Amino acid sequence: QVQLVESGGGLVQAGGSLRLSCAASGIIFRINAMGWYRQAPGKQREFLAVISPGGNTNYADSVKGRFTISRDSAKNTVWLQMNSLKPDDTAVYYCNVPGASDWGQGTQVTVSS
């Protein structure tokens, strides 16, 4: 059974930074791409970033240049470094294998203006 535990969220002022972590178990982490997603109140969950097993990355336009995804397959962990945060970044953030249907609890990020 896949387990994804996101952490690192919190309250930050606009322009600040946060680093989110995602610990994965129940999957062969090293062969799976991993992605970060978010869902703001009243909105659909949206894709933010993905990293391949080999470290290739892709980002949504809304976060490109501000967010950085990274991974350590030895630790079964993926991170999302978020810089220059904006109030519009306020959401619950999730990690997952792209295309998977089971989601973790997520971690709340709140950016104040």
C-alpha positions in Angstrom: 0.0 0.0 0.0 1.4 3.4 -1.0 1.9 5.9 1.8 2.8 9.5 1.1 3.6 11.8 4.0 3.9 15.4 3.2 5.4 17.9 5.7 7.0 21.3 5.9 4.0 23.5 5.3 3.2 26.5 7.4 2.4 30.2 7.5 4.8 32.5 5.7 4.8 36.1 4.5 4.7 37.0 0.9 8.2 36.8 -0.6 9.2 34.1 1.9 10.3 30.5 1.4 9.3 27.1 2.5 10.7 23.6 1.8 8.2 20.8 1.6 9.2 17.2 2.1 7.4 14.0 1.0 8.3 10.6 2.4 7.1 7.7 0.3 6.7 4.1 1.1 5.0 1.1 -0.5 6.3 2.0 -4.0 9.6 1.3 -5.8 10.5 4.9 -5.4 13.7 4.8 -7.5 11.8 3.8 -10.7 8.9 6.2 -10.3 8.5 9.8 -11.3 7.3 11.9 -8.5 5.2 15.1 -8.6 4.0 17.9 -6.5 0.5 19.2 -6.7 -1.7 21.7 -4.8 -5.4 22.4 -4.2 -6.6 25.8 -3.1 -10.1 26.2 -1.5 -12.8 25.9 -4.1 -10.4 25.0 -6.9 -9.3 21.8 -8.5 -6.0 20.1 -7.7 -3.3 21.4 -10.0 0.0 20.1 -11.1 3.1 22.0 -10.0 6.3 20.0 -10.8 7.5 16.5 -11.6 10.9 14.8 -11.4 11.8 11.7 -13.3 13.8 8.8 -11.8 16.9 10.3 -13.5 16.3 13.8 -12.2 14.7 15.5 -15.2 12.2 18.1 -14.1 9.2 19.9 -15.5 7.2 22.7 -13.9 3.9 24.4 -14.3 4.3 28.0 -15.7 2.8 29.4 -12.5 5.8 28.2 -10.4 8.6 28.0 -12.9 11.6 29.9 -11.6 10.3 30.0 -8.1 9.9 26.4 -7.1 12.5 23.6 -7.4 11.7 19.9 -7.1 14.4 17.4 -6.0 14.6 13.9 -4.9 16.8 11.4 -3.0 15.9 7.8 -4.0 18.1 6.4 -1.2 15.8 8.2 1.2 12.5 7.7 -0.7 12.0 11.4 -0.4 11.1 14.2 -2.7 11.3 17.9 -1.8 9.8 21.1 -3.1 11.7 24.2 -2.4 9.4 27.2 -2.8 10.8 30.7 -3.0 9.2 34.1 -3.6 5.9 32.9 -2.3 2.7 34.8 -3.1 -0.7 34.8 -1.5 -2.0 32.9 -4.5 0.3 30.0 -3.5 -1.9 29.4 -0.5 -3.2 25.8 -0.8 -2.8 22.2 0.5 0.2 20.7 -1.1 0.5 17.0 -2.1 3.1 14.7 -3.6 2.3 11.7 -5.7 3.2 9.4 -8.5 1.8 11.0 -11.6 -1.5 9.3 -12.5 -2.0 7.7 -9.1 -5.4 8.0 -7.5 -4.6 7.6 -3.8 -3.5 10.8 -2.1 -1.9 11.6 1.2 -3.0 14.2 3.8 -1.1 17.0 2.2 0.5 19.9 4.0 -1.1 23.3 4.3 0.8 26.3 3.0 -0.5 29.8 3.8 1.1 32.9 2.4 0.0 36.2 4.0 0.2 39.5 2.2 
